[in-house]
Amino acid sequence: MDEETEVRALVEGALRHDDEAARGLVEQLYPLVAKLVRTHRPPRMAEEDLCQMIFIKILQKLPQYSGTVPLGHWVSRIAINTCLNQLEPEKARPELGPAYLSEEQRAQPV
């Protein structure tokens, strides 16, 4: 069985609420999702937490997957959009580092 056929079978199994198929799908997609998270992860968010959020979304939205595009492309969009959505609050309230403080402020004890 080639990889595309195997992935299709895992998707179909996950859609039937087969836990083993869902677990296999996560294992198959984890390297792609982890790579995307490492590239797009907000600085204050743990990689594993973000991967978990993404896989929850993937499994929830799986019935919407039409199969007209490769699964990897569809998963990539979900992963990147999730990362970008997590960045929004950080843009609104960025963390200030020592470089943003004056010398007097840096000299004060915390």
SEVOSE-405333 format. One record per residue (C-alpha): residue in three letters; x, y, z. Coordinates in pm, whole numbers, plus 32768, in hexadecimal, padded with zeros to 4 digits. Each point is the difference from the previous one (the first is absolute). Layout:
SEVOSE-405333
ALAXYZ ...
END
This chain:
SEVOSE-405333
MET800080008000 ASP809581517F9E GLU8009812880EF GLU7EDE80BB7F5D THR7F1E7ECF8016 GLU80667FC9816A VAL7FB4816A805B ARG7EB07FED7F4E ALA7FAB7EC580C8 LEU806480AF8145 VAL7F26812C7FAA GLU7ED87F1F7FB5 GLY80377F418144 ALA801C814080CB LEU7EBB807A7F64 ARG7F5E7EBE807E HIS80828058815F ASP81037EE97FFA ASP80F680678111 GLU811C7F307F6C ALA7FD580A67EAD ALA7FF9815A80A1 ARG813C7FAC80C3 GLY80A67F827EC1 LEU7F9D813E7F4A VAL809880D68113 GLU81427F327FF3 GLN800B80247E86 LEU7FC9817A8008 TYR80C980568139 PRO814D80467F4F LEU7F5980F87F13 VAL7F3D80B08113 ALA812D801280EA LYS80D680987EEC LEU7EFA81087FB8 VAL7FD4804E8171 ARG8178802D802F THR7FFD80F97EE2 HIS7EC780C58061 ARG7FDC7FCE817A PRO7FBF812E80DC PRO8129803180EB ARG7F3C7FD08141 MET7F487EC47F98 ALA80847EA18032 GLU80317F377EC0 GLU7F4E7ECD8085 ASP7ED180CB8072 LEU7FDE80A07EAB CYS80247EB07F4D GLN7EEE7F7480DE MET7F1981267FAD ILE80417FCB7E8E PHE7FB47E8C800C ILE7EBC804280BA LYS7F9B80F17EEA ILE806A7F0B7EF1 LEU7F307EE68095 GLN7ED680E68038 LYS800D80847E9A LEU80527EB47F5C PRO7E997FD67F7F GLN803881447F3A TYR81307F727F4B SER7F907FD07E98 GLY812E7F437F7F THR802980ED7ED8 VAL815180758087 PRO810E7F2C80A5 LEU7FC07FCA8173 GLY8152809C8052 HIS7F9981497F5D TRP7EB6800480BC VAL80AE7FB2814A SER8108810B7FBC ARG7EF5810D7FDB ILE7F607F9D814B ALA81537FF880AF ILE8078814F7F7A ASN7EB480AD803F THR7FFB7F7C8164 CYS81618082803B LEU7FA981547F6C ASN7EC6801680D4 GLN80D27FBD8137 LEU80EE811A7F9D GLU7EEB81087FFB PRO7FE6802B817C GLU817B801C8018 LYS8001811A7F01 ALA7EFE80BC80CE ARG80C47FD28142 PRO816F7FBC7FB4 GLU80F17F91810B LEU80FB810E8056 GLY81667F8F801F PRO812A80B1809D ALA805280AA7EB6 TYR7EC180D08022 LEU805C8084815A SER80D5812D8052 GLU81457FCF80BE GLU7F57807C813F GLN7EE47F097FDA ARG80F37EE17FC5 ALA80C7805F8137 GLN7ECD7FEF80E3 PRO7FD37EB880BC VAL7ED37F327F9E 
END
